[in-house]
């Protein structure tokens, strides 16, 4: 039995399992190497639509390869586009979950990073399409160039969300010397 607290990614998966709805649409807004996309495909039922976005062709290819290797390629639509354009693929009140794992592609070009402007657009659009009790999860890596700027912009944004309509949770380790990722979760209440 594990005795430590969950890290941000483990906690995101815990929240996803607790809040997963049947007959829903799930988005991995930052497909990266495909690990979160694979996790969603493994736990979702057949009536769940899963979309995975990434701006990097390499990430799209890696995600597709991982899904095919695990015989789940037919469960996910992998899209080579910015998460800021997710609205072009959705209908109103359709989303049950949007997962962001921000930063850069592990093992890829570290100069290609998620940016506050496009991430904020994607979060705003996700809120518009979010069903009641739907959840948006942001795993924020701030230990790279641009990471702190993105984190600050997101914190400033979510602090202003109407508490009657949304609950916002922040989960982070505060006594570690490195810059561990933190998690922000937004659930739509009304």
VOGU-3710 file (C-alpha; in Angstrom, 3 decimals, decimal comma):
1> xxxxxxxxxx> 0,000/0,000/0,000  1,382/3,361/-1,046  1,822/5,734/1,898  2,832/8,960/0,096  0,424/11,577/-1,188  -0,418/11,251/-4,871  1,570/13,431/-7,242  -0,363/15,809/-9,517  -0,738/13,311/-12,379  -1,844/10,490/-10,051
11> xxxxxxxxxx> -4,326/12,848/-8,404  -5,659/13,902/-11,820  -6,322/10,239/-12,657  -8,021/9,765/-9,279  -10,335/12,721/-9,975  -11,086/11,463/-13,466  -12,142/8,044/-12,146  -14,378/9,692/-9,512  -16,075/12,043/-11,993  -16,262/9,984/-15,173
21> xxxxxxxxxx> -19,741/9,942/-16,698  -21,127/7,449/-19,175  -22,127/8,610/-22,674  -19,858/11,609/-22,495  -17,099/13,429/-24,310  -13,601/13,522/-22,851  -10,712/15,639/-24,071  -7,010/15,249/-23,556  -6,083/18,812/-24,481  -2,335/18,078/-24,537
31> xxxxxxxxxx> -1,802/14,567/-25,869  1,996/14,613/-25,592  3,323/11,053/-25,531  -0,223/9,692/-25,221  -0,163/8,373/-21,654  -3,190/10,353/-20,450  -5,016/9,629/-23,699  -4,372/5,914/-23,195  -5,625/6,168/-19,599  -8,868/7,781/-20,801
41> xxxxxxxxxx> -9,326/5,144/-23,508  -8,788/2,338/-20,991  -11,397/3,570/-18,499  -14,047/4,972/-20,846  -16,998/2,952/-22,052  -17,825/2,381/-25,733  -20,348/5,262/-25,811  -17,739/7,797/-24,734  -16,186/10,066/-27,323  -12,508/10,842/-26,693
51> xxxxxxxxxx> -10,616/13,616/-28,449  -6,880/14,174/-28,017  -5,219/17,403/-29,195  -1,618/18,333/-29,785  0,059/20,943/-31,967  3,112/18,762/-32,564  2,946/16,127/-35,288  5,469/14,035/-33,311  3,110/13,992/-30,312  0,133/13,033/-32,482
61> xxxxxxxxxx> 2,131/10,159/-34,004  3,362/8,940/-30,586  -0,164/9,057/-29,181  -1,583/7,104/-32,128  1,223/4,520/-31,876  0,594/4,012/-28,149  -3,145/3,619/-28,700  -2,632/1,140/-31,564  -0,098/-0,844/-29,522  -2,780/-1,208/-26,839
71> xxxxxxxxxx> -5,535/-1,943/-29,382  -7,443/1,237/-28,483  -6,831/3,331/-31,583  -10,471/3,167/-32,646  -11,661/4,708/-29,343  -9,878/8,059/-29,774  -9,844/10,785/-32,388  -6,311/12,246/-32,271  -6,250/15,788/-33,656  -3,188/17,730/-34,819
81> xxxxxxxxxx> -4,450/21,147/-33,709  -4,189/23,564/-30,805  -6,388/22,981/-27,786  -7,411/26,627/-28,267  -9,467/25,398/-31,260  -11,356/22,641/-29,442  -14,663/24,430/-29,962  -14,504/23,580/-33,676  -14,971/19,905/-32,724  -17,773/20,205/-30,129
91> xxxxxxxxxx> -21,450/20,843/-29,479  -22,843/22,827/-26,525  -23,003/21,125/-23,099  -21,116/18,127/-24,428  -18,003/17,884/-22,257  -17,663/15,797/-19,133  -13,896/16,140/-18,841  -11,032/18,194/-20,195  -7,517/17,286/-19,086  -4,517/19,570/-19,604
101> xxxxxxxxxx> -0,992/18,379/-18,831  0,884/21,622/-19,476  4,520/22,348/-20,254  6,434/20,644/-23,057  6,539/17,268/-24,747  8,675/14,949/-22,591  11,599/13,820/-24,729  10,751/16,462/-27,342  11,792/19,995/-28,198  11,694/21,906/-24,891
111> xxxxxxxxxx> 11,348/25,222/-26,721  7,834/24,214/-27,820  5,684/24,821/-24,743  2,083/25,437/-23,836  1,418/29,154/-23,474  -0,873/31,131/-21,232  -2,782/32,755/-24,113  -3,789/29,542/-25,899  -4,360/27,629/-22,663  -6,665/30,355/-21,321
121> xxxxxxxxxx> -8,633/30,325/-24,592  -8,973/26,551/-24,335  -10,103/26,719/-20,694  -12,672/29,423/-21,465  -14,046/27,400/-24,381  -14,057/24,242/-22,252  -16,129/26,023/-19,600  -18,694/26,942/-22,254  -19,076/23,315/-23,398  -18,854/21,740/-19,935
131> xxxxxxxxxx> -21,873/19,758/-18,715  -23,177/20,147/-15,175  -20,722/18,283/-12,897  -18,195/18,185/-15,711  -14,594/18,746/-14,702  -11,558/20,521/-16,120  -8,175/19,416/-14,783  -4,996/21,420/-15,288  -1,680/19,806/-14,348  0,702/22,755/-14,376
141> xxxxxxxxxx> 4,453/22,373/-14,743  6,073/25,656/-13,796  9,760/24,678/-13,749  10,452/25,651/-17,379  10,697/28,871/-19,363  7,177/30,322/-19,492  5,764/27,918/-16,901  5,379/30,480/-14,116  3,691/32,946/-16,476  1,177/30,300/-17,544
151> xxxxxxxxxx> 0,569/29,242/-13,933  -0,046/32,838/-12,781  -2,442/33,544/-15,653  -4,439/30,389/-14,888  -4,572/31,064/-11,136  -5,701/34,662/-11,770  -8,397/33,390/-14,142  -9,833/30,617/-11,971  -9,914/32,809/-8,853  -12,480/34,986/-10,647
161> xxxxxxxxxx> -14,856/32,144/-11,545  -18,292/32,472/-9,933  -18,317/30,151/-6,913  -22,061/29,596/-7,383  -21,371/28,064/-10,776  -17,923/26,465/-10,297  -15,859/24,907/-7,533  -12,105/25,268/-7,987  -9,517/23,120/-6,210  -5,753/23,638/-6,079
171> xxxxxxxxxx> -3,534/20,675/-5,154  0,202/21,096/-4,701  3,218/20,134/-2,652  4,562/23,207/-0,826  7,741/21,890/0,814  9,706/20,536/-2,150  12,838/22,265/-3,411  12,204/21,607/-7,097  9,146/22,993/-8,873  6,749/20,027/-8,685
181> xxxxxxxxxx> 3,658/20,211/-10,847  0,464/21,433/-9,268  -3,116/20,671/-10,148  -6,140/22,889/-10,565  -9,540/21,222/-10,923  -12,707/23,084/-11,901  -16,094/21,418/-11,560  -19,285/22,949/-12,923  -21,940/23,087/-10,227  -24,785/24,730/-12,121
//
